[in-house]
Amino acid sequence: MAVKVLVVDDSSFFRRRVSEILEQDKDIEVIGFAVNGREAVDKTSQLRPDVITMDVEMPVLDGISAVKEIMAANPTPILMFSSLTRDGATATLDALDAGALDFLPKKFEDIARNNEDAIKLLQNKVKEIGRRRISRFNRPTPSISSRSVSSKESSTRSAVIQPDRSFSRATPSPSPKSDVRASGKKYQIVAIGTSTGGPVALQTILTKLPANFPHPILLIQHMPAAFTPAFAARLNGLCKIKVKEAQQGDKLMPGTAYLAPGGQQMLVEGRGGNRTLRVFEDDSARITYKPSVDVTFASTAKAYQGDVLAVVLTGMGADGRDGSRMLKQVGATIWAQDEKSCVVYGMPQAVANAGLASADIALEDVANRIIREIGCG
């Protein structure tokens, strides 16, 4: 059965272009168009699409407000189109907080190295998120205005929109059983790789970690260069730990999470207490993802050997599988997010199917499992 898509944009040219690209794939059917957010809300109710492609800036009702209304009334997978600017990054992160599942740059030449790759990427994203069912469930989280705000949060609260947790992209898995205990293994670092659905997944995990977290954390999220500074700043404002966009020469410190910059690679270098980050432009056509989970995981295996807890979260493709294999070979622990809680069960599935993951864990349980395994909090 074809994935049914509602295309939302105030530009007739862009609506037509997106429609033409999507309908080149026999497994996708464009069933309607909307020219503003208000019309998108109404047509979602009428047509019940499997996926919505949504512009951020539109008249009458903007894309972020439309996402909020759609997710409150008729939860539907939404793919945002965004400009690669600071304002575009902030707006897109707000849309993800509101319930959108993923985003792509609005300029197709920014999506991939060539037009054919860009077309395939858009088609594949629509099909992947369209196959995920969104289910309502009650999981209320206090809004930022109704809970105590840390001094770090208070300085950035005006730029932070809290996710609405009254529904989710997937049916939640049960809480971990009481007999799931720490392995007793010692660690020196945590590394987390993710892609589609990753921004919300990372926020869900990192906001639960205590300020006294004893190790550095590496974050590899497939994201454009224009987005990673805003995303790191947003996480830093929400979390008790420190979160920053990684820079060349950063010394790895406990209680700090380092987000790989978009469009670059992040490696760990050095030994003992002198481990630092190498951040560099990668012009290699051989490596698809920049940043790449495989690249960072491989360097982490070399620098830390088996003293690594690595987690592969929701995302398309198989990035992280080869790096996880290298980590596993030196004795590291690998966890994968479970299928039920993933937006796209691609990257975790690749790791699990290769026999590399020692545990498949629901997103809501990952932070607690990390805290228990590390022995902090």
N, C-alpha and C positions, 0 to 999 in steps of 0.2 A: 504494500500500500504506500502511495506517495506521501511525502511529508508536505502538509498544506501550510502555505506561508502567506502572511499579511505583510505587505511592504508599506512602510510609513516614512514619508519624506515630503517636505514642502516643495522640493524641486522636481518638476515633471521629468527633466532629463535624467536625474539620478534614479527616480522610480523606474523609469523605462530601462535604464542600464542594469540595475539590480535584477529586475524581472527577466531580462534577456539572458543574463548569466545563469540565474537559478534554473530557468526552464530548459537550458541545454542539458540538464541532468534529468533523465526519465523518472528518477525517484523523487523529484520535487515538483510541486504544483503551486503556482501563485494563484491564490483564490480571491485576492482583493487588494485594494490600495486605500491609503488614507493620506490626507495632505496636512494634517496637524494632529496634535495629541488628543484633542477632544474627539475627533473623528476616529482615531485609533481606539480609544476606549469603547466607543459605541460599536465599531465594527468587530472588535474582539468578542463582544457579547453576542453579536448577530451571527458571525461566521465561525466562531470557535476554531481558530487556526491552531496548528501544531507548533508553529514558530512565528515570531514577529521580528522583522528587522526594523530598527527604530533610529531615527535621527535624534540628536540631542537638542539642537536649536530649531524651534518651529514656532509659528504664530499660534494664537488662541490658547494653546496649552503646550508647554515645552515637553521634551522627551522624558525628563526625570519625573515630572509630575504625572505624566501619562503612565510611566512604569509603576509608580506607587498606586495609582488608581486601578490599573489592570491587575496587579498582584493582590490587591485587597479584594477585588470582586471576582475575577476570573484568572487565577494564576496560570501563566503561560510562559514558556521559554522565550526570552527576548535577547536578541543580538543587537548591540548598539553600534552605530557608526559614529566615529569621533574624529575631530581634527587633532593633529599631533602638535598641540600647543599646551602651555601651562594651564590655561583656562579649560581647554578641551580635556586635559588629563583629570583635572579636579572634577569637572562635570561628569566624566565617564565613571570615575570612582564613586561619585554620588549615585549614579544610576545603578552600579553594581550593588552598592549598599541597599538601594531601594528594591532590588530583586532581580535585575538583569543578570543573565548568566555569563555573557562574554561580550567582547567588543572587537571591532576591526577599524583600522584607519579608513577615513572616508575617501582618501586618494588611493586608488587601486595600485598606483606605482609604488606606494609605501608598504603594501601588503607583502610583496614577494619580489624576487629578483626579475621575474618576467611575467607578462600578462597571463600566460597559461597557468603558471603556478598560483597566481592570485585568484584566478577563476576557480581552480580546484580547491583552494583553501576555503573560499567562501562557501562553495557547495558542500564541502565536507563538514564545515562547522555547523551549517544549517541542519544537515542530516543527523549529525551526532547529538546536538542539543534537542532536536525534535523528537528523538527517540527516548528522551528522559521524561518520565512522568512526574509532574509536580503534585505533591499531596499536601493537604492542609494538616496541621497538627498543632496543638497548643504547647508552645515553648516560649512563654513570655520572658523578655529580658527588659529590666528597667531602662527607661530612656535616660539619656545623659543628664536631663534636668531633674530626674527624680531619684538620683543616687548621689552618693558623695563623690566629688570630683577631686582627683589628685592635683597637686600644684602643677605637675607637668601637663595634665590634660587641660587645666583651666587656661593655659596660655594658648592653646590651639583649639578650644572647643567650638569657636565660631566657624572653623573650617571643617569640622567633623560632623557628619550625619550618621547617626547610629542606624544599623540595619534593623529593619522590622522583622522580628523573629516569630511572628504569629503564624508563619507558614514557612515551608522550606522547599528546596528543589527536589528532595528525595525523602522517602519514608525513613524516619530515624531508626537506628538499630538500638536494641536494648542496652542499658548500661552494663559495663563490664562486671562479670561475676566476682564475688569477693575472693575467690580462690586464684585470681590472676595476680600473681605476685612478681616482685622484682626478681630478675635473674641473678643478681649479686655481682654482675659484671661491672667493671670500672670503665669510665669513659672520660674523654678529654674534650669532646666537641659533639655538637648535634648538627646535622645537615638535612635540609628539607628541600625537595624539588617538586615543582608543580607547574601547571599550565592552565587550561580552561577551568574556571571555577576556583582558581587558586587564590585570588585576592580575598574573597570572603572566607575561604578555608584557612588561610594564614591568619587572618584577623581572629577567627574563632579560636585558634590554638594559642597564638602569642599573647592575647589579652588575659589568658588564664595563668600564665607563667609568673612566678614570684619575682620580686625585685632582686632577691639574693640568688638567682639562678647561677650555679657555679661554673658554667662553661660558656664559651662563645657559641653562637648559632649562625650557620650559613644558610641563606635563603636564595634559592634559584627559581625565579618566576619568569616564565616567558612573557615579556612585556616590552613595548617600544621604549626607546631612550627618553622620550619626552615624558613618560609616565612614571618611571621609577623614582625620581626625586620626590614627587608629590605623594606617591604611595608610601615611601619610607617615612616621610614627615607625618603622614596620617597615622601610620602604625605607632610611631614614636609618641604621638599625642594620646593614643589610646592605651598603650601598654605600660606595665610597671617596669619592665626591662627597657633598655635603650635600644632603639632601632635606627639605623643609618644606612644611607646608600654607600656601598663600599667604594673606597678610593685606593689608588695605588699606594702601597706601602703601609696601609693600616695594620697596626699590631693587634692581633686577636686577643680580646679581653673578655673575662667572664661577665655574664649578665648583659652582653651586647649581641644584637642580631645584625648581620651585615647582608644587605640586599644587593645582589649582583646587578650592576647597571645594565639597562637595556642596550642592546647592540654591541655589547662587549663580553669578554670572558673573564671569569674570576677564578683564580687558582690560589692554593695555599702553598707557601714556600717556607723553607727553614725547618729547624728541628728544635726540640726542647722548648725553652721559654722564649725563643726568638722567632716564633712563627708569625709571618706577615702575609698580607694579600697582594697578589699581583693582578692588576686589572689592566686589560689591554684590548685594543681593537683587533678583531679577527677577520681577515679578508679571505679566509679559506672557504672555497666553495664546497669542500667536503663535509663541513659541519653545518647542518641546517639551522640549528637553534643558537641564538646569540642573545642572552647567555644560554649555555648548555648545561643541563644537569649532569650529563656524562662527564664533561670536562672537569667540572668542579669536584664531583665525587671521586674521579680518578686521582686528582691531585691531593685530595684529602686522604685517600688510601695510602698514598706514598708518604705523606707527612705524619700521619697519626697511626698508621697500621690498623690494628684491630680496635683501637680505642675510640670508635666512632659509632654513634647511633644515627642511622640514616632513615629518613621517612620519605616515601614517594606518595604524593597526593594526586588528586583528580587532574586529568589532562588528556588531550588527544595524543596519539602516537606512542612511541616507545622510548623517548628520551629518559634516561635514568637507569635503564636496564643494564647497559654495558658497564656503566660506572658502579652500579650495585654489585655486579659480578666481581669487579676488581676489589671492592670493599669486602665482599664475602670471602674472597680468597685469602685475605689477610686477617680474617677473624672478626670483622665488624658485624654489628647487628643491623638488619634491614627490616623495616616495617612497611606495609602498604595500606593505604586507605581501602576500606571494604567497598564492594560494588554498590551496595544499597545507598550509601551516603555520598557517592561521587556524582558530580555533574556529568563527567565523561569518564567511564572506566576504561581508559586506554593505557596510560602510563602505569598505574598500579597493577593492572591486569598483566602487562608485559613482564613486570617484576615477579608477580605471583606465579604466572605460568612457567617462568624459567626456574622455579623452585628456589628463589633467592630470599623470599620474605618469610620470616619466622612468625609473623602475626599479621592478620588482616583486621584492621581496627576501624570502627565507625568514627567519623569526624569528631563528633561530640565527645568522644572518649580519648582522643589522641593526647591532649594536653595532660590529662590526669595520668595516663599511662607513662608519658615522658617524665613527669614529676616523680612518680613512684619508681620508675626504673633508674633515674638519676639519683634519687634519694635526697630531694630537697622540698621546700615548701612547708 
